[in-house]
Amino acid sequence: MMSQHRNARSDLAASGEFRSANAIPEHRILDAAYELLLAIGLRRMTMADIARRAEVSRATLYRRWPNVRSVVGTLMTREWGALGTAAFEAPRTSARQGLVDGIVHIAGTIRANPMLRRIIELDPDFLLPYLLQRRGASTDQQLAMMELALREGQQDGSVRPGDVTMQARALLLTAWSFVLTGPVVAGELELPALDEQLRDMLDRYLRP
């Protein structure tokens, strides 16, 4: 009996089932989840699928995340956070111009992102809690970056005075509508022109 148990453990170890999640970088696990999401969708994905693709054990995977939705939530935070950092660090003539350009770039890029398109296509209910019930980590990141840019704009005189917390929220809500509803009200070929309307709207809102 003990021999059978040891053999079973050996087979699992050989297959990668007992490899610790802490032994590899987190991005390996998130990359595996990204690939699976595009291949089969969130609803069909399991923690066992992610563990197998990332070559970690299910037990150690569960110690990091309670379920697939939590893994995908972390994945979205990584994707949107990296995009936002890059967009707001681009060269600009003023803080307002950098903020407006950054938001328009982020909106267009997220809207076309294969992961988001796949979620909207197969599992749109995944987004509802973030739209109707609570803020996610990526939302907090984006608001913090916008508030920082707004303060910088008020200091250099390119952004009108005001409560940067409320201004950032207004900017984010506007951008979200262009990301999620834009493809519904405009055709694919019209989206670049729609983004120019977003650019003009944001610039007029922020201008002193």
Secondary structure as the mmCIF struct_conf table of DSSP 4:
data_model
#
loop_
_struct_conf.conf_type_id
_struct_conf.id
_struct_conf.beg_label_comp_id
_struct_conf.beg_label_asym_id
_struct_conf.beg_label_seq_id
_struct_conf.end_label_comp_id
_struct_conf.end_label_asym_id
_struct_conf.end_label_seq_id
HELX_RH_AL_P HELX_RH_AL_P1 MET A 2 SER A 15
TURN_TY1_P TURN_TY1_P1 GLY A 16 PHE A 18
BEND BEND1 ARG A 19 ARG A 19
HELX_RH_3T_P HELX_RH_3T_P1 ALA A 21 ALA A 23
BEND BEND2 ILE A 24 ILE A 24
HELX_RH_AL_P HELX_RH_AL_P2 GLU A 26 ILE A 40
TURN_TY1_P TURN_TY1_P2 LEU A 42 ARG A 44
HELX_RH_AL_P HELX_RH_AL_P3 MET A 47 ALA A 54
TURN_TY1_P TURN_TY1_P3 GLU A 55 GLU A 55
HELX_RH_AL_P HELX_RH_AL_P4 ARG A 58 ARG A 64
BEND BEND3 PRO A 66 ASN A 67
HELX_RH_AL_P HELX_RH_AL_P5 VAL A 68 PHE A 88
TURN_TY1_P TURN_TY1_P4 GLU A 89 GLU A 89
BEND BEND4 ALA A 90 ALA A 90
BEND BEND5 THR A 93 SER A 94
HELX_RH_AL_P HELX_RH_AL_P6 ALA A 95 ALA A 112
HELX_RH_AL_P HELX_RH_AL_P7 PRO A 114 LEU A 122
HELX_RH_3T_P HELX_RH_3T_P2 PRO A 124 LEU A 127
HELX_RH_AL_P HELX_RH_AL_P8 LEU A 128 LEU A 132
TURN_TY1_P TURN_TY1_P5 GLN A 133 GLN A 133
HELX_RH_AL_P HELX_RH_AL_P9 ALA A 137 ASP A 156
TURN_TY1_P TURN_TY1_P6 GLY A 157 GLY A 157
BEND BEND6 SER A 158 VAL A 159
BEND BEND7 PRO A 161 GLY A 162
HELX_RH_AL_P HELX_RH_AL_P10 VAL A 164 LEU A 180
TURN_TY1_P TURN_TY1_P7 THR A 181 THR A 181
HELX_RH_AL_P HELX_RH_AL_P11 GLY A 182 VAL A 185
BEND BEND8 ALA A 186 ALA A 186
HELX_RH_3T_P HELX_RH_3T_P3 GLU A 188 GLU A 190
HELX_RH_AL_P HELX_RH_AL_P12 LEU A 191 LEU A 206
#
